Amino acid sequence: MDAKTAAPATGATTQDDSHDNNKNPIRLTQEQTDKLINRLPPRANTARRMVKLLAAHPDSITGDINRVSSVNLGSIKRRYNPILSQAGYMLDWRYPPTPITNAYGEPSGQVLWGIYPADDDYG
């Protein structure tokens, strides 16, 4: 995977009020990343790739993460956040400041993913 991060996005994404969009992802050091990855089960390869990408590139768009994983990102979040929260972190997403469209100019529904400090739901 090349060193892509979320470029300024364009288009329209529907936002709902149930998601906290005022949070900011954090960039992890290599040491923090390694410690977080070592908490994951041996067969959690997709989660490892996702953590490595997001640790170095906060605010990655859904499409960029899908280049390193082939599963539903929400399922990775739900399955591994209880483990990651033990180290004080969690995977989550937020709406982009400028909504993202697809190649046809239609709303894509993509969001910005990152690693955040664990909240009350996960630790």
ABEGO torsion letter per residue (X at the ends): XBBBBBBBBBEBBBBBAABBAABBBBBBBAAAAAAAAAABBAABAAAAAAAAAAAABBGBBAAAAAAABABBAAAAAAAAAAAAAAAGBBBBBBBBABBBBBAAGBBAGBBBBBBBBBBAAAX
